[in-house]
Amino acid sequence: MTKHKKLPKGWLVGKQQIDDMLAKATSQLVAQDYDHAVKTCRNILKYIPKKDKVCAETLGLMGMAYALQKKFEESYQTLSEAVRINPDDSYLLFNRGLSARFTSRTGQSLRDFEQVAVMKQDSVVSEKLEEALGFARKIALSEMRLRGKNFTLEQLIEQQELFQHGNNLSGQGKWEEAELAFRKSIEMGDCLPQPWGNLGISLVMQNRFDEAEDAYRHALKIDPGYKNAKANLKSLSYWREHPDEKPEYKITTPFQNLKSSVTFFKGSE
């Protein structure tokens, strides 16, 4: 009678099958077949426990696939989940640091690269780390100085996360919650036009047009050349006259048209 090899706790299939699927996802990445790489990774996640390190490895591959499609928010969230499972993986942290940069989380990007710098690394990561860390430090310090002399990195990370949380809530049509997130972000440091512009959109969606106008004007006071606020302010009269209609809302990022090559790394496990 043949004995079946006992599966690791929480696994629904054998390790060899998972290894084969991981190899398939890696091959799909190499072939630039990013959609299928994501699908393969999702299939893997059905068969292994959420806290297993193989789960972190799988999420790492998925995060790379998203990033290489320039879906940086999805990449950041996926890699964050992987880091929560395996915080000692320098590859995961380095890749999240890159995705953090491309979601305008410059504070978190610096924090991730600083963590990688004190970890054991191989030559692949070390080769790119100095440049990435230097760039992240320059940008984050500039952002902190903009907000005031005593503004800390922790505050920068919190404020930028609030702003992105507001964007994500907007994408779900949760306008009141988005408004709250944008207002909290502004309260922490009122120096950028984008939070005011996005606050204005969330107010228009709630038919609070006078408040939206104030928000757009505040954005333009900070940056008179801010095109989004100019356009939205110009169209506000139409929405006042047609309160039952809603403007089309689409999340955009400043890096959607990124042309330069960005290197994300796969772990050596």
N, C-alpha and C positions, 0 to 999 in steps of 0.2 A: 504494500500500500504506500503510495507516494505521499510524503508529508509536504504540506504547503508552507512555504516560508512565512513566518509571522511578519505582518506589516508593522512599520513604526507606528507608535501611538497616534491616532487621529488621522492616519493616512488611509485613503480609500483604494489606492492602487499601489503597485510595487515601485520601488525606487528606480529600477531600470526603465520603467515606462515613463516616469517623470523625467529622468535624465534624457531620454529620447525626445521628449516634448521640448525640453529646454534647448537641446541641440537644434531642434527644428526652428524654434523661435530665434535663436542666434543666427542661423542660416538665412532666415527671412529678413533679419536686420541687415545682414551683410549684403543681401540682394536688394536692399532698399524697398522691400515689400512690407512697409510699416503697418498697414492696416491688418494684414494677416498675422504679423508678429504680435500685435495687441490681442487679437482673437486667440492665438495659441496660448499666450500668457493667461488670459482669462480662463481658458479651459484648465490649465494647470492649477489655478487657484481653487477650483472646485474640489480638488482631490487631496489637498494638504491643509493642515491646521494653520490658522491665521498667524500664530506666533512662531512658527517654524522658520529657521534661517533660510530654508529653501524658498519659503514664501517671500522673504526679503529679496532674495536673488531674482525671483520671478518679477516682483514689482520693480526691481532695478532695471530689468530688461524692458518692461513696459514703459517705465518712465523715460528711458532713452528713445524708444520708438515715438512716443508723444513729442519729445523735444525735437527730434529730427524731422517731424512734421510741422514744427513751429507751433505746436499746441502746448505752449509753455506753462499755462496754468494747470492743465491736466498733468503735465510732467511733474510740476512742483508738488502737487497734492499726492501723486502716486509715490514719488521718491520720499516724501515726508512720512508716508505710511511705512515704507521700507526702512527708513532710519529709526523709526520708533521700535521696530522689531530688532534691528541690528545696528545700534548706534556706534559700534566700533569698526564699521566697514568704511575705510577711507574712500573707496570708489563711490559708494552711495552718497557720502557727504560731499565729495567733490562735485559730483553730478548735480546734487541738489543746490549747491552753491551757484552753479551755472544757471540752473532754471530759476533760482531766486533772483539772479541779476536780470533775467529776461522777463520777469513779472514785476519789475521795479521794486523788489524787496532787497534793496541794496544793503540794508542793515543785516538781514539774515544771511545774505551772500558773504559778507565779511565774517560773520560769526562762524559759518560753516568752514570757510577756508582757514580761519585761525585754528579751528579744531583739528583739521587735517594736518596742519603744520606741526602739531605736537604729537601726532600719531605716527606709528610705524608705517612707512610707505615704501612702495617699490619704485623703481626708476621711472616707470611710465607716468605715475602721478607726480613724482618729484620734479620731473622735467617741466611740467606745466604749472606747478603750484606757485612758484615765485612770481611769475607774471600775473596770474589770476589774483593772488593775494594782494599784490601791490596795487592793481587796478581797483579791486574792491575796497581797499582801505582809503584810497584817494577819493573815491566817489562817496563813500559813507561819511567820511570826515567832513567833506564839503556839505553834505546834506545836514549834518548835525550843526555845523557853524551857521547855516542858513536859519536854523530854528532857534538859535540862541547859545550863549556861551556855555551854559551848564546842561545842555541837552545831551542825554546819554545814548549809548548804542542800544540799550534795552528799550528806551523810549522810542527810538527810531524804529526798531523792529515792531513794537506794539502799534505805533501809528500807521506804518505801512501795511501791516496786516489788517488793521481796521478798514483802511481804504480798499484793499483787495476784497475783503469780506463784503463790503458794500457793493462792489462791482458784481460779485457772485450772486448776492441777493437780488440785485437788479436783473440779472440774467434769468432769475427764477420768477420774476414778476412780484417779488415781495418788497413793494415800494416803501411801506412804512418802516420796515426793519432796515432797509437800505438807507433811508433817510437818517435813522438813528446812528448807524455806523459812520456815515459821512460826517455827521455833526460831531461825533466823538473824535474822529480823526482831526477835524478842524480845530477843536478845542485844545488838542495837544500841541498844535503849532500851526498858526494861520499864516502860511507863506507861499502856498502853491495855488494856482487857479483850478487845477483839475478837480479837487474835492468839491469846490463850490459849483463847478460846472455840472458834475455828476449829481450833486444835491439838487440842483435846479431841475434836472431831468426827473428825479424821483418825485419832486413836488408837482411838476406838470402832470405826471401820471396820476396824481391824486387830485387834479383840478384845483390846485392851490397856486393860481397863476401870479398873484402879486408877490408871494414869497419866492416863487421861481424867478421872477424878474429881478428881485433883490439879489438872489444868489448869482445870477448871470452877471449882473453889474459889479458885484463884488469880485467875481473872477476876472473881469476886465480891468478892474482897478489894480489888481495884482499884475496882470499881464494884458496890456491894451491890444496886443496882437493875437490873443488866443482865439483862433478861428472857430472852434466849436461853440464857444460862448456867444460869439458874434452872430453866428448862423442861428442858434437856438433863440437868441433874443429877438432876432428879426422875424422868426416864424411864430413868436408867442402870440401875436395878435390873431393869427388864424386859429390857434388852439383855444383861445378865449371865446371865439365866435362858434367853435365846433367842439364843445366840451365832451360830447359823446364819442368823438373820434380820438384815437391815440396815435402819437407818432411812432414810427417803427423804431424799435430799440435793438441795437446790435453792439455787443461788446467788441471793442477793438484794442489792440495793444500796439505800442510803438515799435515792436520788433517783428510784426507780421511779415514785413517785406525784407527781413534780414537776408543779405546776400553773402556775407562773409561766412567762411566755414567755421563751425564750432565743434570742438572735439569732446564727445562724451565717452566715458570709459566703461568697459565691462570688466567685472571682477575676474580674478585669476583662479577662482575656485574650480 
